[in-house]
């Protein structure tokens, strides 16, 4: 399946770092959970990633996001 939105280029890393609230040099290992409608639902810093995965945090966040949908994108939405 082809994603609806892809981004490439040097500014993408900086944009994700801004969203994560970290310097671009500290972004590596940060995880983002983006729901099927394109909403950012969770951000996990590298230091929390292992415990988040082991404690079922990722699965719980996915179930929560699915059960509590935000406004969906319009069908003609373009990034």
C-alpha positions as CSV (number, residue, x, y, z in Angstrom):
1,X,0.0,0.0,0.0
2,X,1.3,3.5,-0.9
3,X,1.1,6.0,1.9
4,X,-1.1,9.1,1.3
5,X,1.6,11.4,2.5
6,X,5.4,11.0,2.2
7,X,8.0,13.6,3.0
8,X,11.6,13.8,2.1
9,X,14.4,16.3,2.3
10,X,16.5,18.0,5.0
11,X,13.7,19.9,6.5
12,X,11.7,16.8,7.4
13,X,14.2,15.8,10.2
14,X,14.0,19.4,11.6
15,X,10.2,19.4,11.5
16,X,10.0,16.1,13.5
17,X,12.6,17.4,16.0
18,X,10.4,20.5,16.5
19,X,7.3,18.4,17.1
20,X,9.3,16.2,19.5
21,X,10.6,19.2,21.3
22,X,14.3,18.2,20.9
23,X,17.3,19.5,19.0
24,X,17.6,17.8,15.6
25,X,20.8,16.1,16.8
26,X,18.9,14.4,19.6
27,X,15.9,13.1,17.5
28,X,17.4,9.7,16.6
29,X,15.4,6.9,18.2
30,X,12.3,9.0,18.9
31,X,9.1,7.2,17.9
32,X,5.9,8.7,16.7
33,X,2.4,7.1,16.6
34,X,0.4,8.6,13.8
35,X,-3.2,7.4,13.3
36,X,-4.7,6.4,9.9
37,X,-6.2,9.8,9.6
38,X,-2.7,11.4,9.9
39,X,-3.0,12.8,13.4
40,X,0.0,12.6,15.7
41,X,-1.2,10.7,18.7
42,X,1.9,9.8,20.7
43,X,5.6,10.7,20.9
44,X,8.1,8.5,22.8
45,X,11.6,9.6,23.4
46,X,14.4,7.0,23.1
47,X,14.9,6.6,26.8
48,X,11.2,5.6,27.2
49,X,10.9,3.4,24.1
50,X,11.9,0.0,25.6
51,X,9.6,0.3,28.7
52,X,6.8,1.7,26.6
53,X,6.9,-1.3,24.3
54,X,7.3,-3.9,27.1
55,X,4.6,-2.4,29.3
56,X,2.1,-2.6,26.4
57,X,2.1,1.2,26.0
58,X,2.2,1.0,22.2
59,X,-0.6,-1.5,22.0
60,X,-2.7,0.5,24.5
61,X,-2.0,3.8,22.6
62,X,-3.1,2.1,19.3
63,X,-6.3,0.8,20.9
64,X,-7.0,4.2,22.4
65,X,-6.4,6.0,19.1
66,X,-8.7,3.6,17.3
67,X,-11.5,3.9,19.9
68,X,-11.2,7.7,20.1
69,X,-10.8,8.9,16.6
70,X,-10.2,12.6,15.9
71,X,-11.8,14.4,13.1
72,X,-10.9,12.4,9.9
73,X,-9.3,14.1,6.9
74,X,-11.5,15.1,4.1
75,X,-11.4,12.7,1.2
76,X,-9.6,15.3,-1.0
77,X,-7.0,16.2,1.6
78,X,-3.5,16.8,0.4
79,X,-0.4,17.5,2.4
